[in-house]
Amino acid sequence: MIQKKGTLIALTGLILVFCLFSAGCTGTESSGAKKISIGYVTWDCAIASSNVLKEVFEEAGYDVELIAVDAGPLFQALARGNVDVTTTGWLPHTHEHYWEQYGDRIDYVKANIPEAARIGLVVPAYVTIDSIEDMNGVVGTFDGRIVGIEPGAGIMTRTEQAIDDYGLDYELVASSSAGMAAELSSAINNEEWVVVTGWSPHWKFGRYDLKFLDDPKGVYGGAEDIVTLARQGLATDDPEAYAILERFEWTSEDIAAVMTDIAGGMPEEAAAQKWIDANRDRVDVWLGKA
């Protein structure tokens, strides 16, 4: 996964998370300066969405802080009011555990990409099985491995459940989003079999011919919303910012376009601005100008 440089704060441990929580750096300050913090998990979709919203808020005159953090600490930060907003909560399935734990202290703003997201086990299209139920018959071909992402991610929890529910003789190998994509790319280039924890929207579906394995037990759930979540009190503290969040809605094709440009080497802010320039009418609606 591409990591944000410069203004990005990467939080990887409880000590750093505690320091962030102690800083109390969210919201509009008493000096009158407009500030907002956007937290996100370092998935490609979240990097794309967060950078687009960052550019939009900067256009509205805000000083924007991007905060990259794991899913659990992100939901905790929202619940504590230490982060203002995230644009990429995946509900009701992927982040179900965190929503159950913290949701009563977080403001559900809206679905910004309704019913377009999906998670599951993903393989190249040339793989000759089509269901998770068939995986134990080809353990050797997959080298007995499911290539995962960061430990603790919702899709990793679901995959551990899938291994139990389907009785799979596989090891779930924790990696990172970037590591998963690299292993997928390498396997496809060598026409090898590989199974990864995957989700859509994601740029890999535009670059490679892939398929989700059928999940007859429904471990991974069905279609999901990608949702905007805010700290409680933001609507009162900063009605202008909250109104932008309420109007922010786009499509899986939109977010995929930004992800693809970033994956192709374009800087994150440039990819976000490119999409904004090509979709000026929609952005003006978000900003309340149309």
Helices and strands as residue ranges (DSSP letters): E 9-10, H 14-23, E 35-40, H 44-59, E 63-68, H 71-80, E 85-91, H 96-102, G 103-105, E 106-124, G 132-138, E 145-147, H 154-166, E 171-173, H 177-189, E 196-200, H 204-207, E 210-212, E 224-231, H 234-237, H 239-247, H 252-263, H 268-278, H 280-286
